[in-house]
Amino acid sequence: MSKQVAVILSGCGVQDGSEIYEATLTLLRLDQLGIGYHCFAPDIEQHHVIDHRTGEVAEGEVRNVLVESARLARGDIAPLSELEAEDFDAVILPGGFGAAKNLSDFADAGANLTVLEELAEKLAEFREERRPIGLMCIAPVMVPRLLGDGIAVTIGHDPSVAGAISAMGGLHRSCSVEDIVVDFENRVVTTPAYMLATRISEAATGIFKLVDRIDEMMDL
């Protein structure tokens, strides 16, 4: 049986959900490596809806994170509540502001953020079973709350976000868009992706490295 990776999405669209290119590049690389995957998302209401043409909040519009994430997964998706770590060899969280608005409240609370309880429970299972965990873009800001103190991660080199990670007990490492940061002890891999990328090819380089390293760690 091939390796299996759970991919946790947070909506559809960089401003209020999963970053579409990051999610797609993740799935592409998994497929290229012959790794099976399944997508999951919480069945909750989005924090808000952004008109991606203008960047403004679409007042009065309401969307569901699971329903929106299904767009990225071509409908092949399950509620986060159904994710069982024992069924997968690793888990990956693409970025996008859904990680900071739907999976957590970092966008509003900064270093005082809280994470979605359901997500924390699921990630705790992967950590306890020492299954590799990958996060990209803004998603690594959740690591201190999801996985505990002292874990090395990167979001690139944004001083305010890096400072928030440090304030929560995390260890931030500056990193270029094409590279990754690996915490071997805690089996966590992160990359800046669109925290720094200006072109899809730049994001792809780091994301592919992340998936490749997750692949290697699943064998250890």
C-alpha positions as CSV (number, residue, x, y, z in Angstrom):
1,M,0.0,0.0,0.0
2,S,1.3,3.5,-0.8
3,K,2.0,6.1,1.8
4,Q,-1.0,8.2,2.7
5,V,-1.0,11.9,3.7
6,A,-3.9,13.9,5.1
7,V,-4.1,17.5,3.7
8,I,-6.0,19.9,5.9
9,L,-7.7,22.8,4.1
10,S,-9.2,26.0,5.5
11,G,-11.4,27.3,2.7
12,C,-10.7,28.4,-0.9
13,G,-8.9,31.6,-1.6
14,V,-5.8,33.3,-0.2
15,Q,-7.6,36.1,1.7
16,D,-10.1,34.0,3.6
17,G,-9.2,30.3,3.0
18,S,-6.5,28.0,1.7
19,E,-4.0,29.6,-0.7
20,I,-5.1,27.8,-4.0
21,Y,-1.6,27.5,-5.5
22,E,-0.1,26.2,-2.3
23,A,-2.9,23.5,-1.9
24,T,-2.6,22.5,-5.6
25,L,1.2,22.3,-5.6
26,T,1.0,20.2,-2.5
27,L,-1.4,17.7,-4.1
28,L,0.6,17.8,-7.3
29,R,3.9,16.8,-5.6
30,L,2.2,14.1,-3.6
31,D,0.8,12.6,-6.7
32,Q,4.1,12.9,-8.6
33,L,5.8,10.9,-5.8
34,G,3.1,8.2,-5.9
35,I,1.8,9.2,-2.4
36,G,-1.9,8.8,-1.7
37,Y,-3.8,11.7,0.0
38,H,-7.1,12.8,1.2
39,C,-8.3,16.3,2.0
40,F,-10.1,17.4,5.2
41,A,-11.6,20.7,6.4
42,P,-13.6,21.8,9.5
43,D,-17.3,22.0,9.0
44,I,-17.6,25.5,10.3
45,E,-18.6,29.0,9.1
46,Q,-15.8,31.1,7.7
47,H,-14.6,34.0,9.8
48,H,-15.7,36.3,6.9
49,V,-15.8,36.3,3.1
50,I,-13.4,38.4,1.1
51,D,-14.1,39.7,-2.5
52,H,-10.7,38.7,-4.0
53,R,-11.1,41.3,-6.7
54,T,-11.1,44.2,-4.3
55,G,-9.7,42.7,-1.1
56,E,-12.8,44.0,0.8
57,V,-15.1,42.1,3.1
58,A,-18.2,40.9,1.3
59,E,-20.7,42.2,3.9
60,G,-23.6,39.9,4.7
61,E,-22.1,36.9,2.7
62,V,-21.6,33.6,4.7
63,R,-19.7,30.6,3.5
64,N,-18.8,27.2,5.0
65,V,-15.1,26.2,5.3
66,L,-15.8,22.5,4.3
67,V,-18.0,23.5,1.4
68,E,-15.5,26.0,0.1
69,S,-12.5,23.6,0.6
70,A,-14.4,21.0,-1.5
71,R,-13.8,23.3,-4.5
72,L,-10.0,22.6,-4.2
73,A,-10.5,18.9,-3.6
74,R,-12.8,18.5,-6.6
75,G,-15.4,17.3,-4.0
76,D,-13.3,14.5,-2.6
77,I,-13.1,15.8,0.9
78,A,-14.2,14.8,4.4
79,P,-15.0,16.8,7.6
80,L,-12.0,17.3,9.9
81,S,-13.9,15.4,12.6
82,E,-13.4,12.2,10.5
83,L,-9.6,12.5,10.3
84,E,-7.9,9.7,12.2
85,A,-4.1,9.9,12.5
86,E,-3.8,6.1,12.5
87,D,-5.0,6.0,8.9
88,F,-2.3,8.3,7.6
89,D,1.5,8.5,7.6
90,A,1.7,12.3,7.7
91,V,-0.3,15.5,7.6
92,I,0.2,18.7,5.6
93,L,-1.4,22.1,6.1
94,P,-1.2,24.6,3.2
95,G,-1.3,28.2,4.1
96,G,-3.5,31.1,3.1
97,F,-5.3,33.4,5.6
98,G,-7.8,30.7,6.3
99,A,-5.1,29.4,8.7
100,A,-5.1,32.7,10.5
101,K,-8.9,33.3,10.4
102,N,-10.7,29.9,10.3
103,L,-8.2,27.4,11.8
104,S,-7.1,30.0,14.4
105,D,-7.7,33.7,15.2
106,F,-4.2,34.9,14.6
107,A,-5.4,37.6,12.2
108,D,-7.2,39.3,15.1
109,A,-5.4,38.1,18.2
110,G,-1.7,37.9,17.2
111,A,0.4,36.2,19.8
112,N,-2.7,35.7,21.9
113,L,-4.2,33.4,19.3
114,T,-6.3,30.3,20.0
115,V,-6.5,27.5,17.5
116,L,-9.6,25.5,16.5
117,E,-10.0,22.9,19.2
118,E,-10.8,20.2,16.7
119,L,-7.6,20.9,14.8
120,A,-5.6,20.8,18.0
121,E,-7.0,17.4,18.9
122,K,-6.2,16.0,15.5
123,L,-2.7,17.3,15.3
124,A,-2.0,16.1,18.8
125,E,-2.7,12.6,17.5
126,F,-0.1,12.9,14.7
127,R,2.4,14.3,17.2
128,E,1.9,11.5,19.7
129,E,2.4,8.9,17.0
130,R,5.4,10.8,15.7
131,R,4.0,11.1,12.2
132,P,5.6,14.0,10.2
133,I,3.7,17.3,10.1
134,G,4.2,19.9,7.3
135,L,3.0,23.5,7.4
136,M,3.5,26.4,4.9
137,C,3.0,30.1,4.5
138,I,1.3,31.6,7.6
139,A,0.2,28.2,9.0
140,P,3.4,27.6,11.0
141,V,2.4,30.5,13.3
142,M,0.0,28.0,14.9
143,V,2.7,25.4,15.8
144,P,3.3,26.6,19.4
145,R,-0.4,26.3,20.2
146,L,-0.9,23.1,18.2
147,L,2.3,21.2,19.1
148,G,4.0,22.9,22.0
149,D,7.0,25.1,22.8
150,G,10.5,24.9,21.4
151,I,9.7,23.7,17.9
152,A,11.7,25.3,15.0
153,V,9.5,26.7,12.2
154,T,9.7,29.4,9.5
155,I,7.3,31.8,7.9
156,G,10.2,33.5,6.0
157,H,11.5,36.6,7.7
158,D,8.5,38.8,8.6
159,P,9.6,40.3,11.9
160,S,6.1,40.8,13.4
161,V,5.0,37.2,12.7
162,A,8.3,35.8,13.8
163,G,8.0,37.8,17.0
164,A,4.6,36.4,17.6
165,I,5.9,32.8,17.2
166,S,8.7,33.6,19.7
167,A,6.3,35.2,22.1
168,M,4.3,32.0,22.1
169,G,7.3,29.8,22.9
170,G,8.2,28.8,19.4
171,L,11.5,29.0,17.6
172,H,11.5,31.0,14.4
173,R,14.2,30.4,11.8
174,S,14.6,32.9,8.9
175,C,14.3,31.1,5.5
176,S,14.3,31.9,1.8
177,V,11.2,31.2,-0.3
178,E,13.0,28.2,-2.0
179,D,14.0,26.5,1.2
180,I,12.5,24.6,4.2
181,V,13.1,24.4,7.9
182,V,13.2,21.0,9.4
183,D,12.8,20.2,13.1
184,F,14.0,16.6,13.1
185,E,13.3,15.9,16.7
186,N,9.7,17.0,16.5
187,R,9.2,15.8,12.9
188,V,7.9,19.2,11.7
189,V,8.7,20.7,8.3
190,T,7.8,24.3,7.2
191,T,8.4,26.6,4.3
192,P,7.5,30.3,3.6
193,A,5.6,29.7,0.3
194,Y,3.5,32.8,-0.4
195,M,4.7,34.6,2.7
196,L,7.6,35.4,0.3
197,A,6.8,34.1,-3.1
198,T,6.3,36.5,-6.0
199,R,5.8,33.8,-8.6
200,I,4.2,30.4,-8.5
201,S,7.5,28.8,-9.5
202,E,9.1,30.2,-6.4
203,A,6.4,28.8,-4.2
204,A,6.7,25.5,-6.0
205,T,10.4,25.0,-5.2
206,G,9.9,25.3,-1.4
207,I,6.6,23.3,-1.4
208,F,8.1,20.5,-3.4
209,K,11.1,20.4,-1.0
210,L,8.7,20.2,2.0
211,V,6.7,17.3,0.4
212,D,9.9,15.5,-0.5
213,R,11.2,15.8,3.1
214,I,7.9,14.6,4.5
215,D,8.2,11.7,2.1
216,E,11.7,10.9,3.5
217,M,10.6,11.2,7.1
218,M,7.7,8.8,6.6
219,D,10.4,6.1,6.1
220,L,12.2,6.9,9.3
